[in-house]
Amino acid sequence: MQDPTPNHDELIRARQRSRATVMALILGAFVILVFAISIAKIKAGMPH
């Protein structure tokens, strides 16, 4: 088995970084969605 080249390691790290960024964005969007739904439900329950 060959030792991984630095270039290969960089590619793996870049993929991991991009995957982590996508997961962070998805998690952030989910949190914002839950927050917005909660606010909407609270406002719907309040008399105007």
Secondary structure, 3 states (H helix, E strand, C coil): CCCCCHHHHHHHHHHHHHHHHHHHHHHHHHHHHHHHHHHHHHHHHCCC
